[in-house]
Each structure stands twice: as C-alpha cells, then as structure tokens.
Amino acid sequence: MYKRPIFTAILSTLVAGTVAAPVVSATPPPAYPSYVALGDSYTAGAFLPVVEPRCGRADRNYPRLVAAAIKPGSFTDVSCIGATTKAMTDTQSPTGNPPQFEALKRDTALVTVGIGGNDVPAFEAVFNCAVRGASVPHGSPCKDFYTRNGVDTLAEQVRAVGPKVGAVLDGVHRRSPKAQVLLIGYPVQLPETGNGCWPIVPISDGDVPFLREKTKLLNQVLREQATSHGATYVDTYTSSIGHDMCQGPGTKWLEGPVPTDLAAPIHPNELGAQDQARQIIATLRR
C-alpha cells in the first residue's frame, strides 16, 4: 500500500525471478498524450518505498513503470490503499483521498483500473484463513467457516463484485469517452498445484485450493466485466504462476503474511510490480 519516489528513466531491465527482461522492447507501445491510473493497494504498490504516504503510492508501482515506458504527456496516479469501487466516486475514509474519478478528463487517452479485491474483501479472507490455519496444518477450517448450509458464501461475495466493477468501467467511459480502458487482474497468491507451504504461509492444506479458486474466480469476474463494458482485461495471474508467496526471495513476486522484502503482507513486491507493468505494456502493444 505504500510506494517510492519516481523512477528515473525507462527501466532498462525488469527482473523476472532471477532473469532480467527488458521493459521496453524494439517495438514500443503506442503513444498516449495522457494516462490516469485508478485502483487499490495492488496498484498503489503497498509498502514499496512511498512517494505519497497518505495513500501509499510508490515510485515503483506498476503505473509509474508503465508511464516510464510509454512517456505520456501527462500522468496521474490516484490509486490508494484500501480503495473499493466506492472510492471511485466518494472520498475515501480514513485516508481522505478524493474520489478517484476526479482525475479523469474528457480527453484522457489511457486509463488503467485495478479494483475489486477490497470489495470482497479478498485479502481479509486470506488473513482469516491464515489465522484459522495457524495451528491446523491439515483440514479446511477456513473453507468450513465460509460454507453455510452447503453454500460457498465467499464465492457469492466474489461474484457480487461484478456489477460494482461494471459500474466503475461505465463511469470511466462517461468521463473519458475517448480513453482506452484496461482492467487489471490480480496475480497468483498461492501455488498453482499442491498444498501450499504451511507453516511459512499458515493456510491449511485443504484451504489452499479453496483460496486459489477464489482468486481465479475474481479474475474471471473481472474479465467478464471488461468484456461487457468496453474495457480490455489484463491477465497478471498466468505470468505469475510459480512466483507465489510460498517461493523464496528473488523468486516470489508476492510477499507472504510475514514479508521478507519491501511490500505489504500478501501484496506484490518490486518484482511483482514489474510483472504487472510488463503485462500492461504487452497488452498495449497488441
């Protein structure tokens, strides 16, 4: 949820695991005269060195990396820790961040939107599962908690986010009718296969697939909303497989409940932000 001062030049390399990859290839992305970034802490860059402490916007978050690559005439990042879809139109409490839509102009050319997780709230669910699994390596205490009368209530909460995100996209189009709008998905949190890494990430083995499917479901909901509301979905999940919070430093792109690098718990670290930027830039090129 926090970030650092502005990156100097276009990053010459982005580190993928231990391998450096160029941010800008021989085929540059299209030029945009203006770029506005909206979103939550996964956009703001939680706990990366902070530029704007109230909302934790970092100088190494993905909006700044994208801006460094595409060099827009103007760039505005109003993402904020804790933001929900409501923060697009209302002043956010307790940060006092103004409604994020205020940054949009009639002639804004590019808008990235990273929102929806806090509406579930997905990351609170992960912490809840970690607490419930702290002394239970086996079983599914969190899945049992969220299942009521045979109904997966967490899945219902995820699906309920869809219309809210759709309304956000419609709001962007009304305010910036000429803008290309990208809706950014969420990266991998837990290993794509297997039972996780208890007790490093203290989620019971039966809860790992339960939570993994919720991240996939949230991304599916976001993709559907992008398709239905004139936006382009950016997949950051597929590229981050193998870089979940169970991996070691230098390989993981998402920090665990106890971070080993500058990042908030269960949030992308600097490598994760670089991959988010890579996927956005690749989408712009396409």
C-alpha positions as CSV (number, residue, x, y, z in Angstrom):
1,M,0.0,0.0,0.0
2,Y,2.9,2.3,0.0
3,K,5.4,3.4,-2.7
4,R,8.6,5.3,-3.6
5,P,9.8,8.4,-5.5
6,I,9.6,8.4,-9.3
7,F,11.7,6.1,-11.4
8,T,14.4,8.0,-13.2
9,A,14.4,6.7,-16.8
10,I,12.6,3.9,-18.6
11,L,13.7,0.8,-16.7
12,S,16.2,-0.9,-18.9
13,T,15.5,-4.2,-17.3
14,L,12.7,-5.9,-15.4
15,V,13.6,-8.9,-13.2
16,A,11.5,-11.9,-13.7
17,G,12.5,-14.2,-10.9
18,T,16.3,-14.1,-11.3
19,V,16.3,-13.3,-15.0
20,A,16.3,-9.7,-16.3
21,A,13.8,-8.8,-19.0
22,P,13.6,-5.5,-20.9
23,V,10.7,-3.2,-20.0
24,V,10.8,-1.7,-23.4
25,S,11.4,-3.9,-26.5
26,A,12.3,-3.0,-30.0
27,T,8.5,-2.5,-30.6
28,P,7.5,0.4,-28.3
29,P,3.9,0.6,-27.1
30,P,1.6,3.2,-28.7
31,A,2.0,6.9,-27.6
32,Y,-0.7,8.3,-25.3
33,P,-1.0,12.0,-24.6
34,S,-2.4,11.3,-21.1
35,Y,-2.6,8.4,-18.7
36,V,-4.6,8.1,-15.4
37,A,-4.2,5.1,-13.0
38,L,-7.1,4.2,-10.7
39,G,-7.0,1.4,-8.1
40,D,-6.4,-0.1,-4.8
41,S,-3.2,-1.2,-2.9
42,Y,-2.2,-3.7,-5.6
43,T,-2.0,-0.7,-7.9
44,A,-0.5,1.8,-5.4
45,G,2.3,-0.6,-4.5
46,A,1.7,-1.2,-0.8
47,F,4.9,-0.8,1.3
48,L,7.2,-0.3,-1.6
49,P,9.1,2.9,-0.9
50,V,6.5,5.5,-0.6
51,V,6.0,8.7,-2.6
52,E,2.7,9.7,-1.2
53,P,2.3,8.4,2.3
54,R,-1.4,9.0,2.8
55,C,-2.3,6.5,0.1
56,G,1.0,4.6,0.0
57,R,1.6,5.3,-3.7
58,A,5.1,4.1,-4.5
59,D,7.6,5.3,-7.1
60,R,8.0,1.7,-8.2
61,N,4.4,0.7,-8.6
62,Y,3.1,-0.5,-12.0
63,P,1.5,2.8,-13.1
64,R,4.9,4.6,-12.7
65,L,6.7,1.8,-14.6
66,V,4.1,1.9,-17.4
67,A,4.3,5.7,-17.5
68,A,8.1,5.5,-17.8
69,A,7.7,3.2,-20.7
70,I,5.0,5.0,-22.7
71,K,6.0,8.6,-21.8
72,P,2.6,10.1,-21.8
73,G,2.3,13.9,-22.0
74,S,0.6,13.8,-18.5
75,F,0.4,11.1,-15.9
76,T,-1.8,11.0,-12.8
77,D,-1.9,8.1,-10.3
78,V,-4.7,8.4,-7.7
79,S,-4.6,4.7,-6.6
80,C,-4.9,4.3,-2.8
81,I,-4.6,1.6,-0.2
82,G,-7.9,0.2,1.0
83,A,-9.8,1.5,-2.0
84,T,-13.0,-0.2,-3.0
85,T,-15.2,0.5,-6.0
86,K,-17.0,3.2,-3.9
87,A,-13.7,5.1,-3.7
88,M,-14.1,6.0,-7.4
89,T,-17.0,8.4,-6.7
90,D,-16.7,9.1,-2.9
91,T,-13.9,10.5,-0.7
92,Q,-12.1,7.5,0.8
93,S,-12.1,7.1,4.6
94,P,-9.9,7.2,6.5
95,T,-7.2,8.3,4.0
96,G,-9.2,11.3,2.8
97,N,-8.3,10.5,-0.7
98,P,-10.6,12.4,-3.1
99,P,-12.9,10.5,-5.4
100,Q,-10.5,8.9,-7.9
101,F,-12.8,9.7,-10.8
102,E,-11.9,13.4,-10.3
103,A,-8.6,12.6,-12.1
104,L,-10.4,11.7,-15.3
105,K,-10.8,14.3,-18.1
106,R,-12.8,14.3,-21.3
107,D,-9.6,14.0,-23.3
108,T,-7.8,11.3,-21.1
109,A,-6.3,8.8,-23.5
110,L,-5.4,5.8,-21.3
111,V,-6.9,4.6,-18.0
112,T,-5.8,1.6,-16.0
113,V,-8.2,0.3,-13.3
114,G,-7.1,-2.2,-10.6
115,I,-10.1,-2.6,-8.3
116,G,-12.5,-5.2,-6.8
117,G,-10.4,-7.1,-4.3
118,N,-11.3,-5.0,-1.3
119,D,-15.0,-5.2,-2.2
120,V,-14.9,-9.0,-1.4
121,P,-12.8,-8.4,0.7
122,A,-10.5,-11.0,-0.7
123,F,-7.3,-10.2,1.3
124,E,-9.2,-10.1,4.6
125,A,-10.3,-13.6,3.7
126,V,-6.7,-14.7,3.1
127,F,-5.7,-13.4,6.5
128,N,-8.7,-15.0,8.1
129,C,-7.7,-18.4,6.6
130,A,-4.1,-17.9,7.8
131,V,-5.3,-17.2,11.4
132,R,-7.6,-20.3,11.3
133,G,-4.9,-22.5,9.8
134,A,-2.1,-21.3,12.1
135,S,-2.4,-24.4,14.3
136,V,-4.1,-26.7,11.8
137,P,-1.7,-27.9,9.0
138,H,-4.3,-30.3,7.7
139,G,-8.0,-30.0,7.1
140,S,-10.0,-27.0,5.8
141,P,-11.1,-24.7,8.7
142,C,-11.5,-21.7,6.5
143,K,-13.5,-23.4,3.8
144,D,-15.7,-24.8,6.6
145,F,-16.1,-21.2,8.0
146,Y,-17.2,-19.8,4.7
147,T,-19.5,-22.7,3.8
148,R,-23.0,-22.2,5.2
149,N,-25.8,-24.8,4.5
150,G,-23.7,-26.1,1.7
151,V,-23.3,-22.7,0.1
152,D,-19.8,-21.2,-0.6
153,T,-20.5,-17.7,0.8
154,L,-17.1,-16.4,-0.2
155,A,-17.7,-17.3,-3.8
156,E,-21.0,-15.4,-3.6
157,Q,-19.1,-12.4,-2.3
158,V,-16.7,-12.6,-5.2
159,R,-19.5,-12.8,-7.8
160,A,-21.3,-9.8,-6.2
161,V,-18.3,-7.6,-7.1
162,G,-19.0,-8.0,-10.8
163,P,-21.8,-5.3,-11.1
164,K,-19.8,-2.9,-9.0
165,V,-16.8,-3.2,-11.3
166,G,-19.0,-2.9,-14.3
167,A,-20.4,0.4,-12.9
168,V,-16.8,1.6,-12.5
169,L,-16.0,0.9,-16.1
170,D,-19.1,2.6,-17.3
171,G,-18.2,5.6,-15.1
172,V,-14.8,5.8,-16.7
173,H,-16.3,5.8,-20.2
174,R,-18.7,8.5,-19.3
175,R,-16.0,10.8,-18.0
176,S,-13.3,9.9,-20.5
177,P,-15.2,8.7,-23.7
178,K,-12.1,8.5,-25.9
179,A,-9.9,6.6,-23.4
180,Q,-8.5,3.1,-23.9
181,V,-9.5,1.4,-20.6
182,L,-7.6,-1.5,-19.2
183,L,-8.9,-3.6,-16.2
184,I,-6.0,-5.2,-14.4
185,G,-6.4,-8.7,-12.9
186,Y,-4.9,-10.0,-9.7
187,P,-1.7,-12.1,-9.6
188,V,-1.1,-15.6,-8.1
189,Q,-1.1,-15.8,-4.3
190,L,-0.7,-19.5,-3.6
191,P,1.0,-22.3,-5.6
192,E,-0.9,-23.4,-8.7
193,T,-0.8,-27.0,-7.5
194,G,-0.2,-28.8,-4.2
195,N,-1.0,-27.9,-0.6
196,G,0.9,-24.7,-0.1
197,C,3.8,-24.2,2.4
198,W,2.4,-24.4,5.9
199,P,3.7,-23.0,8.4
200,I,5.6,-20.4,6.3
201,V,2.2,-19.4,4.9
202,P,-0.1,-20.9,7.7
203,I,-3.0,-21.9,5.5
204,S,-4.3,-25.4,6.0
205,D,-3.7,-27.8,3.1
206,G,-7.5,-28.1,2.4
207,D,-7.9,-24.4,2.3
208,V,-5.1,-23.8,-0.3
209,P,-7.2,-25.0,-3.3
210,F,-10.3,-23.2,-1.8
211,L,-8.5,-19.8,-1.8
212,R,-6.7,-20.5,-5.1
213,E,-10.1,-20.9,-6.8
214,K,-11.4,-17.7,-5.3
215,T,-8.5,-15.7,-6.9
216,K,-9.3,-17.4,-10.2
217,L,-13.0,-16.7,-9.8
218,L,-12.3,-13.0,-9.0
219,N,-10.2,-12.7,-12.2
220,Q,-12.9,-14.5,-14.2
221,V,-15.5,-12.0,-12.9
222,L,-13.2,-9.1,-13.8
223,R,-12.6,-10.5,-17.3
224,E,-16.3,-10.8,-17.9
225,Q,-16.9,-7.2,-16.8
226,A,-14.2,-5.9,-19.0
227,T,-15.7,-7.8,-22.0
228,S,-19.2,-6.5,-21.2
229,H,-18.2,-2.9,-20.5
230,G,-15.9,-1.9,-23.3
231,A,-12.6,-2.4,-21.5
232,T,-9.6,-4.7,-22.1
233,Y,-8.7,-7.2,-19.4
234,V,-5.0,-7.6,-18.4
235,D,-4.1,-11.1,-17.1
236,T,-1.4,-10.9,-14.4
237,Y,-2.2,-14.3,-13.0
238,T,-0.8,-16.6,-15.7
239,S,2.6,-14.8,-15.9
240,S,2.9,-15.0,-12.1
241,I,2.4,-18.8,-11.7
242,G,5.5,-20.1,-9.9
243,H,6.1,-16.8,-8.2
244,D,3.6,-17.1,-5.4
245,M,4.1,-16.2,-1.8
246,C,5.4,-19.7,-0.9
247,Q,8.5,-19.2,-3.1
248,G,11.8,-17.9,-1.8
249,P,13.2,-14.3,-2.0
250,G,14.1,-13.4,-5.6
251,T,11.5,-15.9,-7.0
252,K,8.3,-14.8,-5.3
253,W,6.5,-11.8,-6.7
254,L,4.0,-11.7,-3.8
255,E,5.0,-11.4,-0.2
256,G,3.6,-13.7,2.4
257,P,2.0,-12.9,5.8
258,V,5.5,-12.1,7.1
259,P,7.2,-10.1,4.3
260,T,10.9,-10.7,3.5
261,D,11.1,-7.7,1.2
262,L,9.7,-4.2,1.0
263,A,6.0,-4.9,0.4
264,A,2.8,-5.2,2.4
265,P,1.8,-8.7,3.5
266,I,0.1,-10.6,0.7
267,H,0.9,-7.8,-1.8
268,P,3.2,-7.7,-4.8
269,N,6.8,-6.8,-4.2
270,E,9.0,-4.9,-6.6
271,L,9.3,-7.9,-8.9
272,G,5.6,-8.3,-8.8
273,A,5.0,-4.7,-9.8
274,Q,7.4,-5.1,-12.7
275,D,5.5,-8.1,-14.0
276,Q,2.2,-6.2,-13.7
277,A,3.8,-3.4,-15.8
278,R,5.1,-6.0,-18.3
279,Q,1.6,-7.4,-18.9
280,I,0.1,-4.0,-19.3
281,I,2.7,-2.9,-21.8
282,A,2.4,-6.1,-23.7
283,T,-1.4,-5.5,-23.9
284,L,-0.9,-2.0,-25.2
285,R,1.4,-3.3,-27.9
286,R,-1.2,-5.8,-29.0
